[in-house]
Amino acid sequence: MMTETSSAPALSPQDALVALMITVSASDSTIRTSELLTIQAIVNHLPIFADFDEDRLEGIAQTVFDLLEEEDGLDAIFGLIKAALPVTHYETAYALGCDVAAADGTVLQTELELLREIRYEFEIDPLHAAAIERAARARHLRL
């Protein structure tokens, strides 16, 4: 368990991507089953997670939850992610966040606000962000 004086553990690039996805899922204070299944599917199928140890998921989730309870927790999460993730993968992180937000078929206001913050923090080009968002909508559209 973390205390206010302890620092969060360093993350691997894969940990950082998982932390971002969990942060998006937790942004509306409810982690939906569809979001968890999407995170699990992403981790199981994308090449970027080929050597990721799935046993780390619970610890990463706990780190995110602990930080979100702190006053500047979101800033701390962004700091950890940016320290672990190469700039070349910021758009990947945003795409994964969009997929998690769209997973349940509805993107809530709190999720939209977090995605906007991610775009700002990671300096995602607005046109690239629009394309990523549209692709996530298309992948998660229901009949």
C-alpha positions, 0 to 999 in steps of 0.5 A: 500500500502506498502512503503520501510520502512513498513514491509510485514504482517506475513503470515499463512502457507496457505498464504505462499503457495499461495504467493509462487504460485503467485510468480511462476506465476508472475516470467515471468512478465505475470500471465496467466489465466491457472496459475490463474485457477490452483491456484484457483483449488488448493485452492479449492480442496487440504485439506491443504486449507480447512480452508483458506479464499479465500478473502485473495487471493487479499491481498496476491497477492498485497503483492507479487507484492509489494515485487517483485518491491523491490530490494531484494523482492524475498529474502523478499518473501522467508523469509516470506514463510519460517517464516510461513511454517513448514519445513515439508511442503517445498516439498508441496510448491515446488510441488505447484510451479511446478504445477503453472509453468506447468499449461500453458503447457510451463515452461519458463526459468524465471520459471525454474530459480525461481524453481531452487531458490526455491529448493535451498532456501528450500533445496529440495533433488534433487531426490525428486525435480525430482520426483515432477517435473515429476509428475507436467509434467504428471498432466499438459500434453496435448494431 
